[in-house]
Amino acid sequence: MIEISGGVPGMTKGGTGDVLAGMAAAFYCKSDALTSAVAASFFNKKAGEDLFKTMGNNFNASDLVDQLPKTMKNIVK
């Protein structure tokens, strides 16, 4: 079993799972299903954690979408 730790309570709001699903689908265009799911989960959680540092749990799915490229850029250099 693969477990991606992390995430914050603010990610339980409506739409954040849709962001995760969209990322997994986008990654699946270039990678296998398992790699896509793991990468999407990792980046989604890290972006949520980055938002939590500045906004607490007061963010929405649009904020998460805006944060994702920033988080990914900081991780993948």
Gaussian input, Z-matrix of N, CA and C with variables (Angstrom, degrees):
# hf/3-21g

backbone

0 1
 N
 C     1     B1
 C     2     B2     1     A1
 N     3     B3     2     A2     1     D1
 C     4     B4     3     A3     2     D2
 C     5     B5     4     A4     3     D3
 N     6     B6     5     A5     4     D4
 C     7     B7     6     A6     5     D5
 C     8     B8     7     A7     6     D6
 N     9     B9     8     A8     7     D7
 C    10    B10     9     A9     8     D8
 C    11    B11    10    A10     9     D9
 N    12    B12    11    A11    10    D10
 C    13    B13    12    A12    11    D11
 C    14    B14    13    A13    12    D12
 N    15    B15    14    A14    13    D13
 C    16    B16    15    A15    14    D14
 C    17    B17    16    A16    15    D15
 N    18    B18    17    A17    16    D16
 C    19    B19    18    A18    17    D17
 C    20    B20    19    A19    18    D18
 N    21    B21    20    A20    19    D19
 C    22    B22    21    A21    20    D20
 C    23    B23    22    A22    21    D21
 N    24    B24    23    A23    22    D22
 C    25    B25    24    A24    23    D23
 C    26    B26    25    A25    24    D24
 N    27    B27    26    A26    25    D25
 C    28    B28    27    A27    26    D26
 C    29    B29    28    A28    27    D27
 N    30    B30    29    A29    28    D28
 C    31    B31    30    A30    29    D29
 C    32    B32    31    A31    30    D30
 N    33    B33    32    A32    31    D31
 C    34    B34    33    A33    32    D32
 C    35    B35    34    A34    33    D33
 N    36    B36    35    A35    34    D34
 C    37    B37    36    A36    35    D35
 C    38    B38    37    A37    36    D36
 N    39    B39    38    A38    37    D37
 C    40    B40    39    A39    38    D38
 C    41    B41    40    A40    39    D39
 N    42    B42    41    A41    40    D40
 C    43    B43    42    A42    41    D41
 C    44    B44    43    A43    42    D42
 N    45    B45    44    A44    43    D43
 C    46    B46    45    A45    44    D44
 C    47    B47    46    A46    45    D45
 N    48    B48    47    A47    46    D46
 C    49    B49    48    A48    47    D47
 C    50    B50    49    A49    48    D48
 N    51    B51    50    A50    49    D49
 C    52    B52    51    A51    50    D50
 C    53    B53    52    A52    51    D51
 N    54    B54    53    A53    52    D52
 C    55    B55    54    A54    53    D53
 C    56    B56    55    A55    54    D54
 N    57    B57    56    A56    55    D55
 C    58    B58    57    A57    56    D56
 C    59    B59    58    A58    57    D57
 N    60    B60    59    A59    58    D58
 C    61    B61    60    A60    59    D59
 C    62    B62    61    A61    60    D60
 N    63    B63    62    A62    61    D61
 C    64    B64    63    A63    62    D62
 C    65    B65    64    A64    63    D63
 N    66    B66    65    A65    64    D64
 C    67    B67    66    A66    65    D65
 C    68    B68    67    A67    66    D66
 N    69    B69    68    A68    67    D67
 C    70    B70    69    A69    68    D68
 C    71    B71    70    A70    69    D69
 N    72    B72    71    A71    70    D70
 C    73    B73    72    A72    71    D71
 C    74    B74    73    A73    72    D72
 N    75    B75    74    A74    73    D73
 C    76    B76    75    A75    74    D74
 C    77    B77    76    A76    75    D75
 N    78    B78    77    A77    76    D76
 C    79    B79    78    A78    77    D77
 C    80    B80    79    A79    78    D78
 N    81    B81    80    A80    79    D79
 C    82    B82    81    A81    80    D80
 C    83    B83    82    A82    81    D81
 N    84    B84    83    A83    82    D82
 C    85    B85    84    A84    83    D83
 C    86    B86    85    A85    84    D84
 N    87    B87    86    A86    85    D85
 C    88    B88    87    A87    86    D86
 C    89    B89    88    A88    87    D87
 N    90    B90    89    A89    88    D88
 C    91    B91    90    A90    89    D89
 C    92    B92    91    A91    90    D90
 N    93    B93    92    A92    91    D91
 C    94    B94    93    A93    92    D92
 C    95    B95    94    A94    93    D93
 N    96    B96    95    A95    94    D94
 C    97    B97    96    A96    95    D95
 C    98    B98    97    A97    96    D96
 N    99    B99    98    A98    97    D97
 C   100   B100    99    A99    98    D98
 C   101   B101   100   A100    99    D99
 N   102   B102   101   A101   100   D100
 C   103   B103   102   A102   101   D101
 C   104   B104   103   A103   102   D102
 N   105   B105   104   A104   103   D103
 C   106   B106   105   A105   104   D104
 C   107   B107   106   A106   105   D105
 N   108   B108   107   A107   106   D106
 C   109   B109   108   A108   107   D107
 C   110   B110   109   A109   108   D108
 N   111   B111   110   A110   109   D109
 C   112   B112   111   A111   110   D110
 C   113   B113   112   A112   111   D111
 N   114   B114   113   A113   112   D112
 C   115   B115   114   A114   113   D113
 C   116   B116   115   A115   114   D114
 N   117   B117   116   A116   115   D115
 C   118   B118   117   A117   116   D116
 C   119   B119   118   A118   117   D117
 N   120   B120   119   A119   118   D118
 C   121   B121   120   A120   119   D119
 C   122   B122   121   A121   120   D120
 N   123   B123   122   A122   121   D121
 C   124   B124   123   A123   122   D122
 C   125   B125   124   A124   123   D123
 N   126   B126   125   A125   124   D124
 C   127   B127   126   A126   125   D125
 C   128   B128   127   A127   126   D126
 N   129   B129   128   A128   127   D127
 C   130   B130   129   A129   128   D128
 C   131   B131   130   A130   129   D129
 N   132   B132   131   A131   130   D130
 C   133   B133   132   A132   131   D131
 C   134   B134   133   A133   132   D132
 N   135   B135   134   A134   133   D133
 C   136   B136   135   A135   134   D134
 C   137   B137   136   A136   135   D135
 N   138   B138   137   A137   136   D136
 C   139   B139   138   A138   137   D137
 C   140   B140   139   A139   138   D138
 N   141   B141   140   A140   139   D139
 C   142   B142   141   A141   140   D140
 C   143   B143   142   A142   141   D141
 N   144   B144   143   A143   142   D142
 C   145   B145   144   A144   143   D143
 C   146   B146   145   A145   144   D144
 N   147   B147   146   A146   145   D145
 C   148   B148   147   A147   146   D146
 C   149   B149   148   A148   147   D147
 N   150   B150   149   A149   148   D148
 C   151   B151   150   A150   149   D149
 C   152   B152   151   A151   150   D150
 N   153   B153   152   A152   151   D151
 C   154   B154   153   A153   152   D152
 C   155   B155   154   A154   153   D153
 N   156   B156   155   A155   154   D154
 C   157   B157   156   A156   155   D155
 C   158   B158   157   A157   156   D156
 N   159   B159   158   A158   157   D157
 C   160   B160   159   A159   158   D158
 C   161   B161   160   A160   159   D159
 N   162   B162   161   A161   160   D160
 C   163   B163   162   A162   161   D161
 C   164   B164   163   A163   162   D162
 N   165   B165   164   A164   163   D163
 C   166   B166   165   A165   164   D164
 C   167   B167   166   A166   165   D165
 N   168   B168   167   A167   166   D166
 C   169   B169   168   A168   167   D167
 C   170   B170   169   A169   168   D168
 N   171   B171   170   A170   169   D169
 C   172   B172   171   A171   170   D170
 C   173   B173   172   A172   171   D171
 N   174   B174   173   A173   172   D172
 C   175   B175   174   A174   173   D173
 C   176   B176   175   A175   174   D174
 N   177   B177   176   A176   175   D175
 C   178   B178   177   A177   176   D176
 C   179   B179   178   A178   177   D177
 N   180   B180   179   A179   178   D178
 C   181   B181   180   A180   179   D179
 C   182   B182   181   A181   180   D180
 N   183   B183   182   A182   181   D181
 C   184   B184   183   A183   182   D182
 C   185   B185   184   A184   183   D183
 N   186   B186   185   A185   184   D184
 C   187   B187   186   A186   185   D185
 C   188   B188   187   A187   186   D186
 N   189   B189   188   A188   187   D187
 C   190   B190   189   A189   188   D188
 C   191   B191   190   A190   189   D189
 N   192   B192   191   A191   190   D190
 C   193   B193   192   A192   191   D191
 C   194   B194   193   A193   192   D192
 N   195   B195   194   A194   193   D193
 C   196   B196   195   A195   194   D194
 C   197   B197   196   A196   195   D195
 N   198   B198   197   A197   196   D196
 C   199   B199   198   A198   197   D197
 C   200   B200   199   A199   198   D198
 N   201   B201   200   A200   199   D199
 C   202   B202   201   A201   200   D200
 C   203   B203   202   A202   201   D201
 N   204   B204   203   A203   202   D202
 C   205   B205   204   A204   203   D203
 C   206   B206   205   A205   204   D204
 N   207   B207   206   A206   205   D205
 C   208   B208   207   A207   206   D206
 C   209   B209   208   A208   207   D207
 N   210   B210   209   A209   208   D208
 C   211   B211   210   A210   209   D209
 C   212   B212   211   A211   210   D210
 N   213   B213   212   A212   211   D211
 C   214   B214   213   A213   212   D212
 C   215   B215   214   A214   213   D213
 N   216   B216   215   A215   214   D214
 C   217   B217   216   A216   215   D215
 C   218   B218   217   A217   216   D216
 N   219   B219   218   A218   217   D217
 C   220   B220   219   A219   218   D218
 C   221   B221   220   A220   219   D219
 N   222   B222   221   A221   220   D220
 C   223   B223   222   A222   221   D221
 C   224   B224   223   A223   222   D222
 N   225   B225   224   A224   223   D223
 C   226   B226   225   A225   224   D224
 C   227   B227   226   A226   225   D225
 N   228   B228   227   A227   226   D226
 C   229   B229   228   A228   227   D227
 C   230   B230   229   A229   228   D228

   B1=1.4424
   B2=1.5266
   B3=1.3113
   B4=1.4580
   B5=1.5180
   B6=1.3251
   B7=1.4544
   B8=1.5180
   B9=1.3203
   B10=1.4576
   B11=1.5190
   B12=1.3074
   B13=1.4603
   B14=1.5227
   B15=1.3059
   B16=1.4565
   B17=1.5085
   B18=1.3218
   B19=1.4543
   B20=1.5196
   B21=1.3029
   B22=1.4647
   B23=1.5299
   B24=1.3358
   B25=1.4644
   B26=1.5324
   B27=1.3357
   B28=1.4569
   B29=1.5162
   B30=1.3101
   B31=1.4618
   B32=1.5320
   B33=1.3182
   B34=1.4661
   B35=1.5175
   B36=1.3186
   B37=1.4651
   B38=1.5214
   B39=1.3208
   B40=1.4528
   B41=1.5189
   B42=1.3028
   B43=1.4589
   B44=1.5063
   B45=1.3214
   B46=1.4655
   B47=1.5260
   B48=1.3126
   B49=1.4628
   B50=1.5213
   B51=1.3227
   B52=1.4625
   B53=1.5277
   B54=1.3229
   B55=1.4690
   B56=1.5311
   B57=1.3192
   B58=1.4663
   B59=1.5246
   B60=1.3203
   B61=1.4685
   B62=1.5249
   B63=1.3141
   B64=1.4586
   B65=1.5135
   B66=1.3301
   B67=1.4671
   B68=1.5172
   B69=1.3195
   B70=1.4648
   B71=1.5268
   B72=1.3265
   B73=1.4632
   B74=1.5301
   B75=1.3317
   B76=1.4669
   B77=1.5320
   B78=1.3258
   B79=1.4636
   B80=1.5258
   B81=1.3365
   B82=1.4686
   B83=1.5328
   B84=1.3226
   B85=1.4732
   B86=1.5211
   B87=1.3320
   B88=1.4636
   B89=1.5280
   B90=1.3307
   B91=1.4682
   B92=1.5248
   B93=1.3161
   B94=1.4635
   B95=1.5309
   B96=1.3095
   B97=1.4594
   B98=1.5306
   B99=1.3165
   B100=1.4615
   B101=1.5255
   B102=1.3155
   B103=1.4703
   B104=1.5240
   B105=1.3087
   B106=1.4623
   B107=1.5238
   B108=1.3197
   B109=1.4621
   B110=1.5202
   B111=1.3179
   B112=1.4650
   B113=1.5299
   B114=1.3280
   B115=1.4705
   B116=1.5270
   B117=1.3213
   B118=1.4625
   B119=1.5270
   B120=1.3149
   B121=1.4555
   B122=1.5253
   B123=1.3218
   B124=1.4653
   B125=1.5239
   B126=1.3323
   B127=1.4639
   B128=1.5181
   B129=1.3177
   B130=1.4591
   B131=1.5333
   B132=1.3165
   B133=1.4652
   B134=1.5208
   B135=1.3248
   B136=1.4647
   B137=1.5211
   B138=1.3347
   B139=1.4646
   B140=1.5267
   B141=1.3240
   B142=1.4606
   B143=1.5168
   B144=1.3247
   B145=1.4635
   B146=1.5268
   B147=1.3343
   B148=1.4650
   B149=1.5242
   B150=1.3179
   B151=1.4677
   B152=1.5226
   B153=1.3215
   B154=1.4666
   B155=1.5265
   B156=1.3291
   B157=1.4703
   B158=1.5213
   B159=1.3247
   B160=1.4636
   B161=1.5234
   B162=1.3408
   B163=1.4627
   B164=1.5218
   B165=1.3026
   B166=1.4572
   B167=1.5178
   B168=1.3056
   B169=1.4641
   B170=1.5248
   B171=1.3300
   B172=1.4626
   B173=1.5232
   B174=1.3154
   B175=1.4587
   B176=1.5184
   B177=1.3277
   B178=1.4588
   B179=1.5262
   B180=1.3157
   B181=1.4645
   B182=1.5247
   B183=1.3054
   B184=1.4718
   B185=1.5212
   B186=1.3314
   B187=1.4634
   B188=1.5258
   B189=1.3246
   B190=1.4609
   B191=1.5314
   B192=1.3256
   B193=1.4667
   B194=1.5203
   B195=1.3239
   B196=1.4676
   B197=1.5204
   B198=1.3270
   B199=1.4652
   B200=1.5220
   B201=1.3061
   B202=1.4667
   B203=1.5328
   B204=1.3301
   B205=1.4760
   B206=1.5271
   B207=1.3263
   B208=1.4625
   B209=1.5234
   B210=1.3179
   B211=1.4658
   B212=1.5263
   B213=1.3112
   B214=1.4649
   B215=1.5226
   B216=1.3077
   B217=1.4698
   B218=1.5271
   B219=1.3331
   B220=1.4673
   B221=1.5266
   B222=1.3160
   B223=1.4631
   B224=1.5238
   B225=1.3226
   B226=1.4638
   B227=1.5204
   B228=1.3056
   B229=1.4685
   B230=1.5043
   A1=109.01
   A2=115.92
   A3=121.59
   A4=108.10
   A5=116.34
   A6=121.03
   A7=108.66
   A8=115.71
   A9=121.47
   A10=106.17
   A11=117.22
   A12=120.30
   A13=110.06
   A14=114.97
   A15=120.27
   A16=111.77
   A17=114.24
   A18=120.58
   A19=110.16
   A20=114.95
   A21=121.43
   A22=108.50
   A23=117.92
   A24=120.55
   A25=114.02
   A26=117.56
   A27=120.38
   A28=113.29
   A29=116.92
   A30=120.94
   A31=112.23
   A32=117.22
   A33=120.06
   A34=111.76
   A35=116.65
   A36=120.56
   A37=111.26
   A38=115.35
   A39=121.39
   A40=112.42
   A41=115.15
   A42=121.40
   A43=115.05
   A44=118.00
   A45=118.46
   A46=111.17
   A47=117.35
   A48=120.55
   A49=111.52
   A50=116.02
   A51=120.00
   A52=110.58
   A53=116.45
   A54=120.45
   A55=109.05
   A56=116.25
   A57=120.90
   A58=111.05
   A59=116.88
   A60=120.65
   A61=111.43
   A62=116.62
   A63=120.36
   A64=112.69
   A65=115.61
   A66=118.91
   A67=111.11
   A68=116.79
   A69=120.15
   A70=110.21
   A71=116.84
   A72=120.67
   A73=110.89
   A74=116.62
   A75=120.02
   A76=111.12
   A77=117.10
   A78=120.10
   A79=111.30
   A80=116.14
   A81=121.05
   A82=111.88
   A83=116.44
   A84=119.48
   A85=111.51
   A86=117.07
   A87=121.24
   A88=114.37
   A89=117.76
   A90=120.82
   A91=110.07
   A92=115.31
   A93=119.73
   A94=110.04
   A95=115.81
   A96=121.61
   A97=112.78
   A98=118.32
   A99=120.63
   A100=111.27
   A101=116.80
   A102=120.50
   A103=110.17
   A104=116.72
   A105=121.41
   A106=111.39
   A107=116.65
   A108=120.77
   A109=111.50
   A110=116.94
   A111=121.13
   A112=110.32
   A113=117.04
   A114=120.58
   A115=110.69
   A116=117.62
   A117=120.87
   A118=110.69
   A119=116.96
   A120=120.69
   A121=111.33
   A122=116.27
   A123=121.15
   A124=111.39
   A125=116.94
   A126=120.34
   A127=112.11
   A128=117.79
   A129=121.33
   A130=110.43
   A131=116.70
   A132=120.45
   A133=111.84
   A134=117.27
   A135=120.28
   A136=111.02
   A137=117.44
   A138=120.31
   A139=110.55
   A140=117.44
   A141=121.12
   A142=111.88
   A143=116.63
   A144=120.78
   A145=110.80
   A146=117.32
   A147=120.52
   A148=110.90
   A149=117.07
   A150=120.37
   A151=111.37
   A152=116.48
   A153=120.47
   A154=111.19
   A155=116.83
   A156=121.19
   A157=112.03
   A158=117.02
   A159=119.67
   A160=113.93
   A161=117.52
   A162=120.49
   A163=114.52
   A164=116.75
   A165=118.67
   A166=108.76
   A167=117.42
   A168=121.02
   A169=112.52
   A170=116.28
   A171=121.08
   A172=112.48
   A173=117.01
   A174=120.71
   A175=109.05
   A176=115.12
   A177=119.80
   A178=109.81
   A179=115.97
   A180=120.59
   A181=111.59
   A182=117.94
   A183=120.42
   A184=111.00
   A185=116.47
   A186=120.04
   A187=110.25
   A188=115.89
   A189=120.77
   A190=110.92
   A191=116.39
   A192=120.57
   A193=110.12
   A194=117.41
   A195=121.20
   A196=112.15
   A197=116.86
   A198=121.57
   A199=112.86
   A200=118.19
   A201=121.59
   A202=114.35
   A203=120.47
   A204=117.90
   A205=112.48
   A206=117.08
   A207=120.08
   A208=110.38
   A209=116.08
   A210=121.16
   A211=110.68
   A212=116.32
   A213=119.96
   A214=110.76
   A215=117.29
   A216=121.08
   A217=110.83
   A218=116.80
   A219=120.32
   A220=112.70
   A221=116.86
   A222=120.56
   A223=111.13
   A224=116.86
   A225=122.02
   A226=108.60
   A227=115.76
   A228=119.59
   A229=111.25
   D1=138.66
   D2=177.00
   D3=-104.50
   D4=130.86
   D5=178.10
   D6=-125.32
   D7=126.95
   D8=176.33
   D9=-103.02
   D10=108.98
   D11=-177.79
   D12=-79.44
   D13=163.35
   D14=176.89
   D15=113.88
   D16=-164.73
   D17=-176.37
   D18=94.38
   D19=166.73
   D20=-178.82
   D21=-138.70
   D22=159.12
   D23=-178.92
   D24=-57.83
   D25=-27.10
   D26=179.45
   D27=-62.95
   D28=-14.58
   D29=-178.87
   D30=-84.97
   D31=4.21
   D32=178.29
   D33=-89.20
   D34=0.70
   D35=-179.83
   D36=-76.73
   D37=158.13
   D38=179.18
   D39=-57.60
   D40=135.34
   D41=176.05
   D42=100.81
   D43=-25.18
   D44=-178.37
   D45=-69.26
   D46=-31.35
   D47=174.84
   D48=-69.86
   D49=-32.27
   D50=175.81
   D51=-66.06
   D52=-37.75
   D53=176.20
   D54=-62.21
   D55=-44.95
   D56=178.06
   D57=-59.62
   D58=-45.82
   D59=-179.42
   D60=-63.29
   D61=-40.21
   D62=178.10
   D63=-64.46
   D64=-40.38
   D65=177.66
   D66=-65.52
   D67=-43.34
   D68=179.73
   D69=-61.22
   D70=-42.69
   D71=179.24
   D72=-64.30
   D73=-41.44
   D74=179.57
   D75=-65.09
   D76=-43.88
   D77=178.71
   D78=-65.39
   D79=-31.99
   D80=-178.81
   D81=-66.16
   D82=-20.30
   D83=176.73
   D84=-65.90
   D85=-23.33
   D86=-176.39
   D87=-120.71
   D88=-9.84
   D89=-175.17
   D90=-138.07
   D91=172.96
   D92=176.41
   D93=-72.96
   D94=166.26
   D95=-173.34
   D96=-62.05
   D97=-45.12
   D98=-177.64
   D99=-64.48
   D100=-47.42
   D101=178.93
   D102=-60.21
   D103=-41.77
   D104=-179.68
   D105=-62.79
   D106=-44.97
   D107=-179.38
   D108=-65.51
   D109=-42.79
   D110=-179.27
   D111=-66.11
   D112=-46.21
   D113=-179.57
   D114=-63.40
   D115=-43.13
   D116=179.64
   D117=-62.10
   D118=-44.65
   D119=179.21
   D120=-62.28
   D121=-45.17
   D122=-179.53
   D123=-59.96
   D124=-53.64
   D125=-176.99
   D126=-67.17
   D127=-37.06
   D128=178.44
   D129=-62.13
   D130=-45.92
   D131=179.90
   D132=-66.66
   D133=-41.89
   D134=179.31
   D135=-63.40
   D136=-40.40
   D137=177.72
   D138=-63.81
   D139=-40.57
   D140=176.14
   D141=-61.86
   D142=-41.07
   D143=178.17
   D144=-65.23
   D145=-39.12
   D146=177.45
   D147=-64.14
   D148=-41.96
   D149=177.33
   D150=-64.05
   D151=-39.03
   D152=-179.87
   D153=-58.69
   D154=-35.63
   D155=-179.61
   D156=-62.53
   D157=-31.89
   D158=-177.37
   D159=-105.14
   D160=-26.86
   D161=-173.74
   D162=-120.57
   D163=-2.50
   D164=-172.17
   D165=66.75
   D166=-144.84
   D167=178.13
   D168=-89.39
   D169=8.86
   D170=-175.57
   D171=-91.54
   D172=55.18
   D173=175.57
   D174=-128.94
   D175=161.61
   D176=-179.68
   D177=-123.49
   D178=-176.18
   D179=-176.40
   D180=-63.07
   D181=-35.38
   D182=178.38
   D183=-64.51
   D184=-39.95
   D185=176.15
   D186=-62.10
   D187=-39.73
   D188=179.83
   D189=-64.13
   D190=-42.63
   D191=178.17
   D192=-61.70
   D193=-42.01
   D194=179.12
   D195=-66.34
   D196=-32.99
   D197=-177.42
   D198=-78.22
   D199=-29.96
   D200=-173.35
   D201=-52.56
   D202=-49.69
   D203=-178.89
   D204=-64.48
   D205=-32.72
   D206=178.20
   D207=-66.38
   D208=-45.58
   D209=179.51
   D210=-64.09
   D211=-45.29
   D212=-179.43
   D213=-62.92
   D214=-39.18
   D215=179.40
   D216=-63.56
   D217=-38.44
   D218=179.40
   D219=-70.56
   D220=-28.21
   D221=-178.44
   D222=-87.72
   D223=-44.50
   D224=-177.34
   D225=-100.19
   D226=101.18
   D227=-177.85
   D228=-112.80

